[in-house]
Amino acid sequence: MNKVTVIGAGNGGVSMAAWLSLRGCSVSLYDKFDQALKGIKRAGGIMLRAPSTGGFAPIDTVTSDIAVALKESELIMVVTPAFAHGEVARFCAPFLTKGQKVILNPGRTAGAIEFRKTVKENNPDAQFIVAEAQSLLFACRRTGPAEAVIYKIKNHMPLAALPAQSTARALKAVIGWFPQFVAARDVLETSLMNIGAVFHPTPSLLNIGRIDAGEDFEYYMQGISPSIASVLEKLDAERVRLARAMGTKTMTVLEWLEDVYGIETGDASGIYEAVQRQEVYRGIAAPKDPYTRYISEDVPMGLVPLSELARLAGVSTPVMDSVITLAGSVHRCDYRKEGRNLHRLGLENMSVKEIRAFVTEKA
Amino acid sequence: MNKVTVIGAGNGGVSMAAWLSLRGCSVSLYDKFDQALKGIKRAGGIMLRAPSTGGFAPIDTVTSDIAVALKESELIMVVTPAFAHGEVARFCAPFLTKGQKVILNPGRTAGAIEFRKTVKENNPDAQFIVAEAQSLLFACRRTGPAEAVIYKIKNHMPLAALPAQSTARALKAVIGWFPQFVAARDVLETSLMNIGAVFHPTPSLLNIGRIDAGEDFEYYMQGISPSIASVLEKLDAERVRLARAMGTKTMTVLEWLEDVYGIETGDASGIYEAVQRQEVYRGIAAPKDPYTRYISEDVPMGLVPLSELARLAGVSTPVMDSVITLAGSVHRCDYRKEGRNLHRLGLENMSVKEIRAFVTEKA
């Protein structure tokens, strides 16, 4: 029986643990907070509702002890906010063994780079593979102490290991349970195609007055208003220019919407109209707290590394930089300093060419 | 009988024309749009309601011919949006005569500098005095084709001419009708104390989703939410640092609120709480159109010259710059290029010391 570890008992982690269990894996579920595990421990598993499957999914090991959680697992699915990746890497570092594959679901931008750097700093001899998914495979929610629901599963999900020569081995470890995963060229491709960095911080920031007020509004359908869509178009164009400068294939947000959800956007006048056509976005509520992860995760783990890579590549990103600055003013912090800047990623003083080599081949 | 010209037949201009008429002036009212003048022309004047005065105010000359409007007036009160100052200067340039005093109500930031430069470019020999008020003296509204109401008159209003050695003469021309005017040290003092640049663009931008939606909300009481107040504090601190670098006396927004409205703010925890105490702000509705003057006037004529002067003075203004950038993305334009940048103001390549001399003494 295949042993798989899931790290993080939030919406995504609990859903993924249950899904893997129902597919015959022996699952270890880890969270650093015992509180998050209590209900599942008591029930011995998770009741899952999901497309074309569901039922009670036994979870063999439910633990806040990372050594126990990692033991004998070939596959480790990290399903935490990206701002926890560094800490998860520190916790895992002493216990990672040769052949283990760590998949970040998702990496946001430069998750695999931060994860590997942090493990190596804490355990220079660690032998393992780290890879990042471009996004979370599921639209899902933890609905109770031992319950979860998966609403939708994306059709395909690019995945890349760091370096890319290990991608095939990472894929092999997950493909049995998740045929949706496909190889991306490298982590630049998965990292630069960070749609959350486009769709999350800016609409949250430009609606922060009504979020402060706890107003009920639909995040996508109302929150991405025409004025805000116009800002998103500029921001997305900066991301696309960065990808071009890095020699990385990417899609515009409009192309991505069509690709992922299969809704034609070719004749949409822009992001506002294209979003209005996505039924999948209907009913998604806006956050009611200005300290939303749409800012606190997607700025430091999305916009900051995008902006920093752009600086390295000589691409100007005034809109991204402005959102980073104002988000920091709202949250009274310095997101560029706290986030995945070039220094934290160990990419300082590297050229675009050197970064390309770094993500491709083993140093 | 003193002849006075009022330029601009909007809320402020119509109120001011009526006020001056009721104080015994012979008033010429100019607007470039005949449509704006029609009702007043037909009525022969303006019905004004105002604190401790009011009644029918005859307007002797109502014209869209600038030559006619300026003829024989010692005092010319410009009461237009700041983005019209350049055009007004071009229109006035051929007809300005020695001894005429032009007062911008208000100049926003660097209004007098732009006005004088534009007149000189169009009529190098023009002899006149230009001065700027720090803000509009009245809280007022044009309520009909020939009606206006003044709700409140500010207690005192700093005024400075360019150069400052002419301020006494400018003051002398207005003080008979408006004892509220007091001499500021120079136009840097009036220009850097631009509260509209603090209070207008940022809350409009960070509420742009609900403004797009045409939502009813109170601009100050709800629009300046805690998160937004936190951004305003950073932005105001940039303005205060700029003033210090220019050697100019200024007030923080909190000090200004106390000074102008007499409401104690010393123990307020910050801008959010201080604004909540200002009864004068209660009931002021937010704009319902994203192309609000709170952005289209206060960004290019307020934040842009503030940010540009800061660059010259070596003061960094990341929050101002971010608001300028995102406001431009919303309005699909480049406000720094269109606005009062150093080039447009003729201040390129000047040092702080040279600018101080320029605003103080005749070149």
Interface residues (C-beta under 8 A of the other chain):
Chain A: P203 L205 L206 N207 I208 G209 R210 I211 D212 A213 E215 F217 Q222 G223 S225 P226 S227 I228 S230 V231 K234 L235 P290 P318 V319 D321 S322 V323 T325 L326 S329 V330 R332
Chain B: P203 L205 L206 N207 I208 G209 R210 I211 D212 A213 E215 F217 Q222 G223 S225 P226 S227 I228 S230 V231 K234 L235 P290 P318 V319 D321 S322 V323 T325 L326 S329 V330 R332
